[in-house]
Amino acid sequence: MDNKTPVIVLSGFLGSGKTTLLIKLLLEARRGALKPGILMNELGRQDVDGLILNEETGFSIEKLLDGCVCCSKKEDLARSLLTLLYTRPDLLLIELTGVANPVEIASLLSQPPFAERLTVKHSITVMDAEHALDYSSLFASDKQLVRTLRQQVEAADLVLVNKTDLASQTQVSKVLNLVHRYNPKTAVQTTQKAEIDVRKLLEGIPSTQQLQLENKPPYSAQRELRHSSHGTQHLHVIQQHPQQELQQKPQHVHDYQHEHQAAGSEAAHASFSAVQTFTLPCSAERSFSREELEHFLAGLSGQIVRAKGYVKLEGEGTTLIQYAGGRFSYEASRYPGSGYIVIIGLHVHPDESAEQWERLIRQDRIRS
Ligand SMILES: Nc1nc2c(ncn2[C@@H]2O[C@H](COP(=O)(O)OP(=O)(O)OP(=O)(O)O)[C@@H](O)[C@H]2O)c(=O)[nH]1
């Protein structure tokens, strides 16, 4: 049996349903006694999805915040993958940002030091059935982003056309046609809340726990056996701390960055250009009404694509607020800290938005 760690890569535009799918995969992994290594990348400086995931599944994760792993954070991605491999997971789950290009990630994984340790089991792209068709015109000013969204479909072996509860039959059929046009070979499934038979996606992944129970050699010993027939490098590397390994192999990671720039500017390889992210903080005491928040977000300049964070709502307590595909949703949360909202959009004005936010918060002080 192949001893490489299987990887499932999740991509798809902002708010399409990647985290929703990841939660289902993790719950299934738990049922199957699989030990997952989880890596989440978010554009914002503040973590939201990681906290949701932890609240829903209890798993802790490796988070890469404040940038996209397929461009500015590639070196961090390499380091995080090594950190996760060091924990000897049964599988790796990687959720990319909504504007990441999975082709770049596949390329990183197919090179040393990962090629010999990881195998991509699935590359899944989640699409928003209601909005996917509008993206080309909506983001016409950001050619890289339009190309990235297309490559998200082209790179997938499974596409979920999600949020069908919010889309018409015609919209769903058109999205399915688009998927077939860009990637005739991929499997496609229409879903609501990313509801699919996740057992199939994890099929064939052995649990270390089960292997031990069956009295087979533990993972480390398997590595050793393999190592003895294939030379020394593999085992030597896996037993090192990731920091050490990166110190010994910095060239590879830097080469990656180099290729980026050498090929003629970041823009030539970047997966997006006009998308910006900023965070609006608020104290734990300040509470908002839903109307107040929705009105505030609607009044921001630029094109707000995604917003998420934790705020205190009047009469409801701490709440996870999500804005995706032009819709708001709210969910009670146990998040204990000060509130914040991460905003992602095109042609946005972070400073001006922060001033507006401050004014809104001050209004409350005047009221109370
Ligand atoms: N109505 C409806 N809502 C959905 C569906 N799938 C996900 N959502 C909601 O859409 C919002 C965004 O879902 P996520 O799973 O966080 O999307 P994401 O792709 O991880 O978002 P980013 O990581 O921010 O890009 C959440 O409020 C979900 O509950 C669906 O099929 N139907």
The ligand as an SDF file (V2000), in Angstrom:
LIG
                    3D

 32 34  0  0  0  0  0  0  0  0999 V2000
  -28.8370   28.6390    1.9670 N   0  0  0  0  0  0  0  0  0  0  0  0
  -27.6850   27.9860    1.9370 C   0  0  0  0  0  0  0  0  0  0  0  0
  -26.6530   28.4580    2.6660 N   0  0  0  0  0  0  0  0  0  0  0  0
  -25.4780   27.7800    2.6120 C   0  0  0  0  0  0  0  0  0  0  0  0
  -25.3040   26.6160    1.8200 C   0  0  0  0  0  0  0  0  0  0  0  0
  -24.0310   26.2000    1.9830 N   0  0  0  0  0  0  0  0  0  0  0  0
  -23.4310   27.0500    2.8330 C   0  0  0  0  0  0  0  0  0  0  0  0
  -24.3040   28.0140    3.2100 N   0  0  0  0  0  0  0  0  0  0  0  0
  -24.0540   29.1720    4.0870 C   0  0  0  0  0  0  0  0  0  0  0  0
  -23.2490   30.0970    3.3510 O   0  0  0  0  0  0  0  0  0  0  0  0
  -22.3450   30.7830    4.2240 C   0  0  0  0  0  0  0  0  0  0  0  0
  -20.9150   30.5770    3.7510 C   0  0  0  0  0  0  0  0  0  0  0  0
  -20.6030   29.2060    3.8660 O   0  0  0  0  0  0  0  0  0  0  0  0
  -19.1210   28.7100    4.1510 P   0  0  0  0  0  0  0  0  0  0  0  0
  -19.1380   27.2390    4.2280 O   0  0  0  0  0  0  0  0  0  0  0  0
  -18.5380   29.4600    5.2890 O   0  0  0  0  0  0  0  0  0  0  0  0
  -18.4290   29.1920    2.8200 O   0  0  0  0  0  0  0  0  0  0  0  0
  -16.8610   29.2560    2.5080 P   0  0  0  0  0  0  0  0  0  0  0  0
  -16.7080   28.9000    1.0920 O   0  0  0  0  0  0  0  0  0  0  0  0
  -16.1090   28.4460    3.4870 O   0  0  0  0  0  0  0  0  0  0  0  0
  -16.5660   30.7930    2.7690 O   0  0  0  0  0  0  0  0  0  0  0  0
  -15.1090   31.5140    2.7650 P   0  0  0  0  0  0  0  0  0  0  0  0
  -14.1570   30.5620    3.4060 O   0  0  0  0  0  0  0  0  0  0  0  0
  -15.3140   32.7410    3.5260 O   0  0  0  0  0  0  0  0  0  0  0  0
  -14.7610   31.7540    1.3660 O   0  0  0  0  0  0  0  0  0  0  0  0
  -22.5950   30.2200    5.6180 C   0  0  0  0  0  0  0  0  0  0  0  0
  -23.5030   31.0690    6.2810 O   0  0  0  0  0  0  0  0  0  0  0  0
  -23.2340   28.8530    5.3380 C   0  0  0  0  0  0  0  0  0  0  0  0
  -24.0730   28.4080    6.3780 O   0  0  0  0  0  0  0  0  0  0  0  0
  -26.4330   26.1350    1.0590 C   0  0  0  0  0  0  0  0  0  0  0  0
  -26.3770   25.1520    0.3290 O   0  0  0  0  0  0  0  0  0  0  0  0
  -27.5750   26.8760    1.1550 N   0  0  0  0  0  0  0  0  0  0  0  0
  1  2  1  0
  2  3  2  0
  2 32  1  0
  3  4  1  0
  4  5  2  0
  4  8  1  0
  5  6  1  0
  5 30  1  0
  6  7  2  0
  7  8  1  0
  8  9  1  0
  9 10  1  0
  9 28  1  0
 10 11  1  0
 11 12  1  0
 11 26  1  0
 12 13  1  0
 13 14  1  0
 14 15  2  0
 14 16  1  0
 14 17  1  0
 17 18  1  0
 18 19  2  0
 18 20  1  0
 18 21  1  0
 21 22  1  0
 22 23  2  0
 22 24  1  0
 22 25  1  0
 26 27  1  0
 26 28  1  0
 28 29  1  0
 30 31  2  0
 30 32  1  0
M  END
$$$$
